[in-house]
Amino acid sequence: MTRAPLGQTLALWLLAGALLPAADLPLYVFDNGTGRGVLSYDDQAELAKRTGYAGIFYSGTKDIPQVLAAHQKRGLKLVGIYTGMNVADSKPGYDPGLPNAIQQLKGSGALITFTINGKSEQGDAIALPVLREVADLAAAAGLQVALYPHYGFHVARIEDALRLISKAGRPNVGLVFNLCHWLRTGDEANMSQRMKEALPHTRLVSVNGADHEGDWDKLIQPLDRGSFDVRGFVKAFRDLGYHGPFGLQCYNVPGDREENLVRSMKAWRAF
């Protein structure tokens, strides 16, 4: 593992106000902010621990035992894994590694977050049998599935996820409320209504600094940047009675990885 020079590390600690263990309202971090594909699982978990995060949201179905071990060694929690399907595939289905990953995650409480990508006039009809099968696999392991609305996908909006949840008829299927993807749909004027509709089904809320509109460089920033009131967004969810996890989205955020994490954690604790 390559560590920052001592002077730089001390400066980061001072910037963060001498980071303490995870806050009373813990914040998790997506692995696109901890060095996915660059750092080892141990180094990513160590980075999350060092900067005050409660654990990592992991992309993929591979190496689950190693990911879990890296978390458990440091008293962290693997909050969930990210996978999905594409309704436009010739044989739409889930990642072949998912059933084994679900078994390896049994007892961990990790979410199986699930995107539904692609375009098809029969998208719902194609997706539902796959979603139900994933939900049944997860239920047998005591796990929850959370649809992950992603701009440009078949399930792109909160309303899309709610429609599929209703059709699926599986009590362990919920959703992720993604701040950046929700802003990208231009739905900010309906924030209060959308939160109330989503609340009974929300299993994870993703946050990040953001402006009110723009491309991803505007909609995904460290938490101490951007004009959107993220503190108000978090408070609104909490006031409605949401007690689930929050995760920091870091997709394509430029700059030093550790400094970005420290800045976001300092902003989170200031909330």
Secondary structure, DSSP 8 states (H G I E B T S, - for coil): -----HHHHHHHHHHTTS--SS-SS-EEEEGGGTTTTTS-HHHHHHHHHHTT-S-EEEESSS-HHHHHHHHHTTT----EEEEEEETTSSS----TTHHHHHHHTTTS--EEEEEEES--TTHHHHHHHHHHHHHHHHHHTT--EEE---TTSSS-SHHHHHHHHHHH--TTEEEEEEHHHHHHTT-GGGHHHHHHHHGGGEEEEEE-B--SSSSHHHHSB-TT-SSS-HHHHHHHHHHHT--S-EEE--TT--S-HHHHHHHHHHHHHH-
